[in-house]
Amino acid sequence: MAKIAQGAMYRGSVHDFPEFDANQDAEALYTAMKGFGSDKESILELITSRSNKQRQEICQSYKSLYGKDLIEDLKYELTGKFERLIVNLMRPLAYCDAKEIKDAISGIGTDEKCLIEILASRTNEQMHQLVAAYKDAYERDLESDIIGDTSGHFQKMLVVLLQGTRENDDVVSEDLVQQDVQDLYEAGELKWGTDEAQFIYILGNRSKQHLRLVFDEYLKTTGKPIEASIRGELSGDFEKLMLAVVKCIRSTPEYFAERLFKAMKGLGTRDNTLIRIMVSRSELDMLDIREIFRTKYEKSLYSMIKNDTSGEYKKALLKLCGGDDDAAGQFFPEAAQVAYQMWELSAVSRVELKGTVCAANDFNPDADAKALRKAMKGIGTDEATIIDIVTHRSNAQRQQIRQTFKSHFGRDLMADLKSEISGDLARLILGLMMPPAHYDAKQLKKAMEGAGTDEKTLIEILATRTNAEIRAINEAYKEDYHKSLEDALSSDTSGHFRRILISLATGNREEGGENRDQAQEDAQEIADTPSGDKTSLETRFMTVLCTRSYPHLRRVFQEFIKKTNYDIEHVIKKEMSGDVKDAFVAIVQSVKNKPLFFADKLYKSMKGAGTDEKTLTRVMVSRSEIDLLNIRREFIEKYDKSLHQAIEGDTSGDFMKALLALCGGED
């Protein structure tokens, strides 16, 4: 079994098999492969139930008993992905890594993703074992082979990582942290060009504990995470390698959870990646990977493997996974505590919210009003000028332009824009020209007009706005439609969903910090509700989720995990349904990470066939001066492509140009 640090809890999903008998297992495998065909079920059941150390003993016993190589017999009897998985399980972990790297650099082309994954994630000890195993298996020097197959800064960083000399000090020097932050800043953001050597030296050699503090201080000093600087300053495989190193420094299990998700999402499965990770992490941190996977992607690793693979291959992978976190599976209570630890860490980190649109320097409302009038006068319309002015002024400046336009020309700018532009572009530009509260009020009114109700829009707005924003929306709604928002919601919705919306629409959420004692009581109040008592459950959730402050709710979520071993979002999805479930989930996601909530909304508005232009427009308009820069960062972090790229690929024409201007740049 993998070596565990003294006092550390074992986090693998595969354990030593009790009452293990290597000779007996060798005989069972020989019987399973004897004669015509093979008993694949017996093979997978036995091999996935033994630790790697025990499998090596089985190999020795097999050779002693039958004078044959077990791995060669397995290769002969099995085929395809199932064969690759079983054979990898039979190799010592260092030799398995060595084989993966050998395959990655053999033949035409190089599998850079495989090199990055292995060399960015292994510990010093694992790296030393890998180098020795490669030498033993292939009688070649791994460093020489990597140098011969890669180049540039990518090659240099791989070689640095291959040395396995990362510092292990638990004691961190604050002075050295500050010095490294300054060196990284000067090597990238403050330099014409980039000093890649500084990035390689610091990220390739400093201890994990030291680098985590460097990343925290870098964010405080520069206003942006280290990942954003890496994306802006580096490129190609070198950029991907450095981002992988940063992810592994922050959380190796989270890095692998993301790799597993990407291996299975969309059409087709990256089986080599799936096999490599499931084999290499099964005795290290699979429980942590499982919990992070479920928390981050809202589905269990077990269920995704089950839906994405088949046959004995699927059965073997599920055995390595070790349990289903969407059910009351084994190990889940242990794994849930990882989520609690993640909450504890996130509670310390507070990222400054930033929009992409700010007040224009040297603003001249008179010149802007005249330019807009000229753009709309005569035959045809100069959409480029309209887009340029409207998307590069703050909302307060746009209101000044509207007033100046009326003073100069005796005309309503909004009416003129409406007559000159149309479709998605018109909705976007007119939305930007409205004061935010009046824009939200209009979106709520439209959501309740005509046959049917757009519950998703009601939830999105009311679940994410601050008290001040909600109160402003109430005033705007009354002013524009001569009816209170509460009355409108009451007449257009019903039941618990109506009660939730009306509670949110009062704008009376508590403000201020957390109260730990009250948070424990709130968590207990929700946890004590009998399963199946839906009415009582919804009422108790509403009392807490719709009234408590955001900092306090974050603490409630932590305490809930401690008491129940479940994330509160998981319980809502399991116990509730329909609009009530959607409303509570939106509140929880907004409390946890509001920019990520909107990043998800944007991604869903553009994925698959067709585009939800209304949601896309609403989010881009409403968040452009609040946190769109943060949303961009969450988008690229979760979906591995920039918001800019997604908009470019999913929209067109002037609508696309206006959206890209609001987006504010390519990450």
LUMMARVEX-993450 format. One line per 3 residues: number of its first residue (from 1); for each residue x, y, z of C-alpha. Coordinates in Angstrom, 2 decimals. Layout:
% LUMMARVEX-993450
NUM	X/Y/Z | ...
This chain:
% LUMMARVEX-993450
1	0.00/0.00/0.00 | 1.09/3.60/-0.57 | 3.16/5.04/2.24
4	1.15/7.31/4.55 | 2.62/10.15/6.54 | 2.71/9.42/10.26
7	-0.57/10.44/11.87 | -2.26/11.10/8.51 | -5.64/9.54/7.75
10	-5.66/7.07/4.86 | -7.61/8.64/2.00 | -7.41/5.89/-0.62
13	-10.38/3.84/-1.81 | -8.40/0.57/-2.11 | -7.17/-1.14/1.07
16	-5.07/-4.15/1.96 | -7.31/-7.21/1.62 | -7.81/-8.92/5.01
19	-6.58/-12.53/5.39 | -4.60/-12.10/2.18 | -3.04/-15.24/0.68
22	-0.85/-14.59/-2.39 | -0.68/-18.26/-3.44 | -4.45/-18.66/-3.20
25	-5.01/-15.52/-5.31 | -2.44/-16.66/-7.88 | -4.27/-20.00/-8.20
28	-7.63/-18.20/-8.56 | -6.27/-16.03/-11.38 | -4.72/-19.03/-13.13
31	-8.07/-20.85/-12.97 | -9.88/-17.75/-14.29 | -7.61/-17.70/-17.37
34	-7.40/-21.48/-17.97 | -9.18/-23.10/-20.87 | -11.36/-21.45/-23.52
37	-12.17/-17.82/-22.66 | -11.53/-16.18/-19.32 | -13.57/-15.35/-16.24
40	-13.23/-11.55/-16.42 | -15.58/-11.00/-13.49 | -13.35/-13.02/-11.16
43	-10.22/-11.28/-12.45 | -11.54/-7.74/-11.90 | -13.10/-8.60/-8.54
46	-9.83/-10.02/-7.21 | -7.38/-7.45/-8.60 | -9.41/-4.35/-7.65
49	-9.83/-5.73/-4.10 | -6.08/-6.01/-3.44 | -3.61/-3.24/-2.69
52	-0.71/-2.63/-5.07 | 1.73/-4.22/-2.60 | -0.42/-7.34/-2.45
55	-0.65/-7.48/-6.27 | 3.16/-7.56/-6.46 | 3.17/-10.55/-4.11
58	0.57/-12.26/-6.31 | 2.84/-11.72/-9.35 | 5.73/-13.39/-7.49
61	3.58/-16.32/-6.36 | 2.18/-16.80/-9.86 | 5.69/-17.05/-11.32
64	6.77/-19.45/-8.56 | 3.72/-21.70/-8.99 | 3.41/-21.73/-12.78
67	6.72/-20.42/-14.17 | 4.81/-17.77/-16.09 | 4.54/-13.97/-16.06
70	1.13/-12.95/-14.74 | 1.09/-9.61/-16.57 | 1.85/-11.33/-19.91
73	-0.95/-13.83/-19.33 | -3.39/-11.03/-18.49 | -2.38/-9.20/-21.68
76	-3.04/-12.38/-23.67 | -6.44/-13.06/-22.11 | -7.86/-9.53/-21.91
79	-8.38/-6.84/-24.53 | -8.94/-3.13/-24.99 | -9.48/-0.63/-22.21
82	-10.19/-3.33/-19.64 | -6.81/-4.93/-20.38 | -5.01/-1.58/-20.05
85	-6.68/-0.88/-16.70 | -5.96/-4.32/-15.20 | -2.36/-4.42/-16.45
88	-1.71/-0.92/-15.03 | -3.06/-2.06/-11.66 | -0.60/-4.96/-11.66
91	2.46/-2.74/-12.06 | 4.16/-0.96/-9.12 | 2.99/2.67/-9.18
94	6.39/4.08/-10.14 | 6.65/1.62/-13.05 | 3.12/2.51/-14.10
97	4.12/6.19/-14.26 | 7.29/5.25/-16.13 | 5.27/3.32/-18.75
100	2.85/6.26/-19.18 | 5.73/8.69/-19.76 | 7.48/6.28/-22.14
103	4.29/6.01/-24.20 | 3.86/9.81/-24.08 | 7.25/10.50/-25.68
106	7.49/7.49/-28.01 | 6.77/7.65/-31.72 | 5.61/10.70/-33.67
109	4.36/13.55/-31.50 | 4.34/13.95/-27.74 | 1.45/13.61/-25.29
112	2.23/16.81/-23.40 | -0.91/16.52/-21.24 | 0.30/13.21/-19.82
115	3.76/14.65/-19.05 | 2.18/17.68/-17.38 | -0.21/15.62/-15.27
118	2.42/13.25/-13.90 | 5.34/15.62/-13.38 | 3.24/18.48/-11.94
121	1.52/16.31/-9.35 | 4.07/13.86/-7.93 | 5.89/14.32/-4.61
124	9.68/14.36/-4.31 | 9.72/10.70/-3.21 | 7.40/9.65/-6.05
127	9.60/11.52/-8.54 | 12.75/9.74/-7.34 | 10.98/6.37/-7.59
130	9.78/7.24/-11.10 | 13.30/8.10/-12.33 | 14.67/4.83/-10.89
133	11.81/2.76/-12.35 | 12.28/4.29/-15.80 | 15.99/3.47/-15.70
136	15.27/-0.07/-14.58 | 12.50/-0.75/-17.11 | 13.97/0.86/-20.22
139	17.69/1.19/-19.44 | 17.47/4.84/-20.37 | 17.78/8.14/-18.51
142	14.38/9.81/-18.13 | 15.78/13.34/-18.03 | 17.70/12.79/-21.29
145	14.60/11.38/-23.00 | 12.46/14.33/-21.91 | 15.10/16.81/-23.07
148	15.22/15.02/-26.41 | 11.44/15.23/-26.87 | 10.57/18.72/-25.57
151	11.97/22.23/-25.89 | 12.09/25.77/-24.52 | 10.78/26.86/-21.14
154	8.39/23.88/-21.09 | 11.40/21.57/-21.18 | 13.25/23.54/-18.48
157	10.33/23.36/-16.05 | 9.85/19.63/-16.65 | 13.53/19.05/-15.87
160	13.29/21.12/-12.68 | 10.25/19.12/-11.51 | 11.96/15.86/-12.42
163	14.72/16.54/-9.89 | 12.27/15.99/-7.02 | 13.95/18.67/-4.92
166	10.96/20.80/-3.91 | 11.52/22.25/-0.43 | 9.56/20.53/2.35
169	9.87/23.12/5.13 | 6.77/23.57/7.29 | 8.15/26.82/8.68
172	7.66/29.66/6.20 | 9.64/32.90/6.14 | 7.31/35.89/5.74
175	10.17/37.94/4.31 | 10.86/35.32/1.64 | 7.14/35.17/0.80
178	7.10/38.93/0.20 | 10.30/38.72/-1.83 | 8.89/35.96/-4.05
181	5.68/37.92/-4.60 | 7.72/40.95/-5.67 | 9.98/38.83/-7.90
184	7.01/37.20/-9.65 | 5.29/40.55/-10.10 | 8.41/42.14/-11.55
187	9.07/39.10/-13.76 | 5.61/39.34/-15.31 | 3.20/42.20/-14.85
190	5.83/44.94/-14.42 | 8.19/43.74/-17.13 | 8.15/44.32/-20.88
193	8.21/40.67/-21.89 | 8.43/37.99/-19.22 | 11.28/36.64/-17.11
196	10.27/32.98/-17.31 | 13.29/31.88/-15.27 | 11.85/33.50/-12.12
199	8.53/31.68/-12.56 | 10.40/28.38/-13.09 | 12.68/28.85/-10.08
202	9.99/29.88/-7.59 | 7.17/27.56/-8.70 | 9.53/24.64/-9.28
205	11.41/24.72/-5.97 | 9.51/26.38/-3.12 | 7.50/24.26/-0.67
208	3.74/23.90/-1.06 | 3.05/25.72/2.21 | 5.30/28.59/1.16
211	3.72/28.87/-2.29 | 0.17/28.89/-0.92 | 1.10/31.96/1.12
214	2.82/33.47/-1.93 | -0.39/33.03/-3.95 | -2.46/34.67/-1.19
217	-0.09/37.63/-0.91 | 0.17/37.94/-4.71 | -3.61/38.39/-4.89
220	-3.56/41.03/-2.16 | -0.64/42.89/-3.76 | -1.67/42.79/-7.42
223	-5.45/42.44/-7.23 | -5.39/39.34/-9.42 | -4.75/35.63/-8.78
226	-1.43/34.14/-9.88 | -3.30/32.08/-12.48 | -4.43/35.25/-14.27
229	-0.84/36.49/-14.49 | 0.35/33.13/-15.81 | -2.33/33.17/-18.52
232	-1.41/36.73/-19.43 | 2.37/36.30/-19.43 | 3.02/32.71/-20.56
235	1.71/30.64/-23.46 | 1.38/27.18/-24.97 | 2.44/24.01/-23.13
238	4.58/26.04/-20.72 | 1.50/28.00/-19.62 | -0.50/24.76/-19.19
241	2.30/23.20/-17.14 | 2.61/26.19/-14.81 | -1.16/26.33/-14.30
244	-1.14/22.61/-13.45 | 1.66/23.18/-10.93 | -0.33/25.99/-9.29
247	-3.46/23.82/-9.14 | -1.53/20.97/-7.52 | 0.03/23.36/-5.01
250	-3.42/24.63/-4.08 | -5.08/21.19/-4.01 | -3.84/18.05/-5.73
253	-7.20/16.25/-5.25 | -9.04/19.17/-6.86 | -6.63/19.07/-9.81
256	-7.41/15.39/-10.37 | -11.15/15.90/-9.88 | -11.01/18.45/-12.70
259	-8.93/16.12/-14.90 | -11.43/13.29/-14.37 | -14.39/15.51/-15.19
262	-12.80/16.72/-18.41 | -11.88/13.14/-19.35 | -15.56/12.19/-19.34
265	-17.50/15.33/-20.27 | -18.85/15.84/-23.78 | -18.70/13.33/-26.62
268	-16.21/10.51/-26.20 | -14.10/9.55/-23.20 | -10.37/10.11/-22.72
271	-9.85/6.58/-21.43 | -6.07/6.79/-21.04 | -6.46/9.77/-18.70
274	-9.32/8.12/-16.82 | -7.36/4.89/-16.32 | -4.14/6.66/-15.34
277	-5.79/8.75/-12.63 | -8.03/6.02/-11.22 | -5.03/3.68/-10.91
280	-2.53/6.21/-9.56 | -4.81/7.85/-6.97 | -6.75/4.80/-5.73
283	-4.38/4.34/-2.79 | -3.56/8.01/-2.19 | -6.46/10.49/-2.21
286	-9.44/9.02/-4.09 | -11.83/9.86/-1.22 | -10.81/13.52/-1.37
289	-11.10/13.54/-5.17 | -14.60/12.04/-4.91 | -15.85/14.66/-2.48
292	-14.38/17.59/-4.39 | -15.78/16.14/-7.63 | -19.30/15.99/-6.19
295	-19.07/19.44/-4.63 | -17.66/21.08/-7.77 | -19.65/19.31/-10.49
298	-22.90/18.52/-8.63 | -22.71/14.82/-9.45 | -20.72/11.95/-8.02
301	-17.62/10.56/-9.69 | -19.24/7.14/-9.38 | -22.37/8.18/-11.32
304	-20.34/9.87/-14.07 | -18.16/6.76/-14.56 | -21.31/4.61/-14.54
307	-22.94/6.70/-17.28 | -19.79/7.12/-19.40 | -18.28/3.61/-19.53
310	-19.50/0.05/-19.96 | -18.86/-3.66/-19.37 | -16.10/-5.08/-17.17
313	-14.14/-1.86/-17.72 | -16.91/0.08/-15.99 | -17.19/-2.45/-13.15
316	-13.46/-2.27/-12.47 | -13.42/1.54/-12.47 | -16.38/1.65/-10.08
319	-14.59/-0.74/-7.72 | -11.57/1.61/-7.72 | -13.87/4.58/-7.11
322	-15.00/2.84/-3.93 | -18.49/4.25/-3.45 | -21.25/6.54/-4.69
325	-21.44/9.92/-2.95 | -24.93/10.54/-4.34 | -26.11/7.66/-2.18
328	-25.41/7.09/1.49 | -22.22/5.34/0.39 | -19.35/4.04/2.45
331	-16.55/6.51/3.22 | -18.82/9.48/2.57 | -18.79/10.75/6.18
334	-14.98/10.95/6.01 | -14.94/12.58/2.59 | -17.55/15.17/3.55
337	-15.11/16.65/6.03 | -12.92/17.68/3.10 | -15.74/20.00/2.02
340	-15.75/21.48/5.51 | -12.00/22.10/5.30 | -12.51/23.75/1.90
343	-15.10/26.04/3.48 | -12.72/26.93/6.28 | -10.08/27.93/3.74
346	-12.55/29.86/1.57 | -13.82/31.76/4.59 | -10.35/33.24/5.03
349	-10.01/34.27/1.38 | -11.94/37.32/0.23 | -11.49/38.39/-3.38
352	-12.23/41.96/-4.35 | -15.13/42.15/-6.80 | -14.38/44.02/-10.00
355	-16.41/44.90/-13.05 | -15.11/45.25/-16.59 | -16.80/48.59/-17.25
358	-15.77/51.70/-15.33 | -16.19/55.44/-15.71 | -14.44/56.78/-18.82
361	-11.60/59.21/-18.31 | -12.07/62.71/-19.77 | -15.79/62.03/-20.05
364	-17.68/64.59/-22.14 | -21.46/63.99/-22.24 | -21.91/66.77/-24.76
367	-19.49/65.16/-27.25 | -20.99/61.71/-26.66 | -24.55/62.96/-27.20
370	-23.54/64.62/-30.48 | -21.67/61.51/-31.65 | -24.69/59.31/-30.93
373	-27.01/61.73/-32.76 | -24.70/61.70/-35.77 | -24.52/57.88/-35.68
376	-28.31/57.67/-36.00 | -28.96/60.58/-38.37 | -29.63/60.12/-42.08
379	-29.69/56.87/-44.02 | -28.25/53.89/-42.18 | -26.94/53.63/-38.66
382	-23.36/53.69/-37.40 | -23.67/50.75/-34.97 | -19.91/50.71/-34.29
385	-19.98/54.21/-32.77 | -23.05/53.39/-30.67 | -21.42/50.23/-29.36
388	-18.11/51.97/-28.66 | -19.69/54.79/-26.64 | -22.33/52.83/-24.73
391	-20.07/49.92/-23.71 | -17.21/52.15/-22.59 | -19.18/54.44/-20.27
394	-20.36/53.71/-16.74 | -24.10/53.61/-16.13 | -23.96/56.94/-14.31
397	-22.25/58.48/-17.36 | -24.89/56.96/-19.68 | -27.62/58.69/-17.66
400	-25.79/62.01/-18.13 | -25.62/61.34/-21.87 | -29.40/60.70/-21.94
403	-30.08/63.99/-20.19 | -27.65/65.91/-22.42 | -29.17/64.33/-25.55
406	-32.64/65.55/-24.53 | -31.34/69.03/-23.65 | -29.51/69.44/-26.98
409	-31.91/67.82/-29.40 | -35.27/67.72/-27.60 | -35.38/63.99/-28.31
412	-35.47/60.85/-26.20 | -32.22/58.92/-26.72 | -33.85/55.61/-25.76
415	-36.62/56.10/-28.34 | -34.11/57.00/-31.04 | -31.95/53.94/-30.26
418	-35.03/51.72/-30.34 | -35.96/52.96/-33.81 | -32.42/52.60/-35.21
421	-31.24/49.22/-33.92 | -33.08/45.94/-33.48 | -32.95/42.37/-32.20
424	-30.36/41.17/-29.70 | -28.20/44.26/-30.14 | -31.16/46.54/-29.29
427	-31.94/44.56/-26.13 | -28.31/44.80/-25.03 | -27.78/48.51/-25.79
430	-31.14/49.59/-24.36 | -30.48/47.49/-21.26 | -27.16/49.25/-20.74
433	-28.82/52.66/-21.10 | -31.31/51.97/-18.27 | -30.47/52.57/-14.59
436	-29.71/49.12/-13.06 | -32.77/49.03/-10.76 | -35.12/49.95/-13.61
439	-33.48/47.33/-15.84 | -33.99/44.61/-13.21 | -37.57/45.80/-12.64
442	-38.25/45.49/-16.36 | -36.77/41.97/-16.47 | -38.99/40.94/-13.55
445	-42.06/42.48/-15.24 | -41.35/40.63/-18.48 | -40.86/37.38/-16.56
448	-44.42/37.68/-15.23 | -46.14/38.98/-18.38 | -48.43/36.96/-20.61
451	-49.07/33.23/-20.46 | -46.64/31.41/-18.24 | -43.99/32.71/-15.89
454	-40.22/32.79/-16.40 | -39.34/31.44/-12.96 | -35.63/31.22/-13.75
457	-35.38/34.98/-14.27 | -37.30/35.70/-11.06 | -34.95/33.41/-9.15
460	-31.77/34.74/-10.75 | -32.52/38.38/-9.89 | -34.14/38.04/-6.46
463	-31.69/35.41/-5.17 | -28.54/37.37/-6.07 | -29.19/41.06/-5.42
466	-28.10/42.89/-2.27 | -30.56/44.55/0.12 | -29.83/47.96/-1.37
469	-30.31/46.63/-4.91 | -33.61/44.93/-3.96 | -34.97/48.09/-2.37
472	-34.04/50.12/-5.45 | -35.78/47.53/-7.65 | -38.95/47.84/-5.53
475	-38.97/51.61/-5.99 | -38.29/51.34/-9.72 | -41.04/48.73/-10.18
478	-43.58/50.91/-8.38 | -42.53/53.99/-10.37 | -42.56/52.28/-13.76
481	-45.59/49.95/-13.44 | -47.73/51.59/-10.70 | -47.92/48.34/-8.79
484	-45.81/46.92/-5.99 | -43.41/44.12/-6.81 | -44.84/42.09/-3.93
487	-48.37/42.30/-5.39 | -47.07/41.27/-8.80 | -45.26/38.26/-7.35
490	-48.28/37.30/-5.25 | -50.60/37.25/-8.25 | -48.20/35.38/-10.54
493	-46.72/32.67/-8.29 | -48.02/30.34/-5.61 | -47.21/28.16/-2.62
496	-43.78/27.98/-1.01 | -42.15/29.38/-4.14 | -44.21/32.57/-3.77
499	-43.31/32.84/-0.08 | -39.59/32.50/-0.90 | -39.72/35.20/-3.61
502	-41.69/37.61/-1.44 | -39.27/37.08/1.44 | -36.33/37.84/-0.86
505	-38.14/40.83/-2.39 | -38.43/42.59/0.97 | -34.68/43.30/0.90
508	-34.45/42.71/4.63 | -31.67/40.13/4.75 | -29.55/40.56/7.89
511	-26.26/42.34/7.34 | -22.99/41.98/9.18 | -20.75/39.07/10.09
514	-21.28/35.54/11.31 | -22.58/34.43/14.69 | -21.01/31.03/15.34
517	-23.45/29.98/18.08 | -26.46/31.04/16.01 | -24.96/29.31/12.96
520	-24.75/26.04/14.89 | -28.40/26.44/15.94 | -29.48/27.25/12.37
523	-27.61/24.22/11.01 | -29.19/22.01/13.68 | -32.65/23.44/12.95
526	-32.37/22.42/9.30 | -30.68/19.09/10.03 | -33.37/18.06/12.56
529	-36.23/18.28/10.04 | -37.59/14.74/9.47 | -36.89/13.38/5.98
532	-40.10/13.33/3.99 | -41.68/16.25/5.88 | -41.42/18.50/2.84
535	-43.53/21.40/4.13 | -41.61/21.70/7.39 | -38.28/21.33/5.56
538	-39.07/24.11/3.07 | -40.27/26.44/5.83 | -37.14/25.93/7.94
541	-34.85/26.39/4.95 | -36.68/29.59/3.97 | -36.39/31.01/7.48
544	-32.62/30.62/7.39 | -31.65/31.04/3.73 | -33.82/34.09/2.99
547	-33.01/36.11/6.10 | -29.45/35.47/7.32 | -26.43/37.46/6.09
550	-24.05/35.96/3.55 | -21.09/35.62/5.98 | -23.39/33.99/8.52
553	-24.81/31.57/5.94 | -21.31/30.50/4.94 | -20.75/29.50/8.55
556	-24.14/27.72/8.63 | -23.12/25.69/5.58 | -19.89/24.67/7.32
559	-21.70/23.67/10.49 | -24.28/21.73/8.45 | -21.50/19.64/6.89
562	-20.03/18.95/10.32 | -23.39/17.79/11.68 | -24.68/15.77/8.72
565	-21.68/14.92/6.51 | -23.60/16.41/3.60 | -23.26/19.63/1.70
568	-26.46/21.65/2.07 | -26.86/21.97/-1.70 | -26.83/18.18/-2.01
571	-29.65/17.88/0.55 | -31.78/20.53/-1.21 | -31.46/18.72/-4.53
574	-32.31/15.39/-2.94 | -35.23/16.45/-0.73 | -36.91/19.21/-2.77
577	-38.20/19.69/-6.28 | -39.38/22.22/-8.85 | -39.11/25.97/-8.42
580	-38.59/25.74/-4.65 | -35.51/23.58/-5.16 | -34.19/25.88/-7.90
583	-34.66/28.97/-5.71 | -32.87/27.49/-2.70 | -30.03/26.14/-4.85
586	-29.58/29.60/-6.42 | -29.40/31.22/-2.97 | -26.83/28.67/-1.74
589	-24.68/28.99/-4.86 | -24.84/32.78/-4.67 | -23.74/32.70/-1.03
592	-20.91/30.28/-1.75 | -19.54/32.06/-4.81 | -21.70/34.57/-6.68
595	-19.29/35.08/-9.62 | -19.24/31.30/-10.16 | -23.05/31.23/-10.09
598	-23.13/33.76/-12.93 | -20.30/32.01/-14.79 | -22.48/28.88/-14.80
601	-25.46/30.90/-16.06 | -23.37/32.30/-18.91 | -21.95/28.91/-19.83
604	-25.41/27.28/-19.91 | -26.77/30.14/-22.02 | -24.24/29.33/-24.74
607	-23.73/25.57/-24.58 | -25.44/23.11/-26.91 | -27.63/23.94/-29.88
610	-28.91/27.51/-29.86 | -28.12/30.41/-27.59 | -30.22/31.84/-24.76
613	-29.60/35.45/-25.77 | -31.91/36.86/-23.09 | -30.00/35.28/-20.21
616	-26.67/36.12/-21.85 | -27.71/39.76/-22.24 | -29.20/40.05/-18.76
619	-26.08/38.73/-17.01 | -23.63/40.75/-19.11 | -25.60/43.97/-18.57
622	-26.27/43.52/-14.85 | -22.77/42.34/-13.83 | -20.57/44.49/-16.09
625	-19.89/47.10/-13.39 | -20.04/44.75/-10.40 | -18.10/41.50/-10.80
628	-17.79/40.55/-14.48 | -14.00/40.39/-14.17 | -14.41/37.81/-11.36
631	-17.00/35.95/-13.44 | -14.49/35.77/-16.31 | -11.91/34.19/-14.00
634	-14.38/31.63/-12.66 | -15.52/30.84/-16.21 | -12.07/29.98/-17.51
637	-11.17/28.11/-14.32 | -14.22/25.83/-14.52 | -14.73/25.44/-18.26
640	-11.14/25.62/-19.51 | -11.94/28.33/-22.04 | -12.37/32.05/-21.71
643	-15.71/33.85/-21.69 | -14.35/35.86/-24.62 | -13.84/32.64/-26.61
646	-17.30/31.34/-25.72 | -18.97/34.58/-26.87 | -16.92/34.62/-30.09
649	-17.91/31.05/-30.86 | -21.60/31.40/-30.04 | -22.70/34.86/-31.22
652	-22.13/37.02/-34.27 | -22.27/40.48/-35.79 | -22.74/43.67/-33.82
655	-24.30/41.77/-30.92 | -21.05/39.83/-30.55 | -18.95/43.00/-30.81
658	-20.95/44.68/-28.06 | -20.73/41.62/-25.79 | -16.97/41.37/-26.31
661	-16.60/45.06/-25.47 | -18.47/44.45/-22.20 | -16.42/41.31/-21.55
664	-13.41/43.59/-21.41 | -10.63/41.34/-22.64 | -9.33/37.87/-23.40
667	-8.12/35.82/-20.41
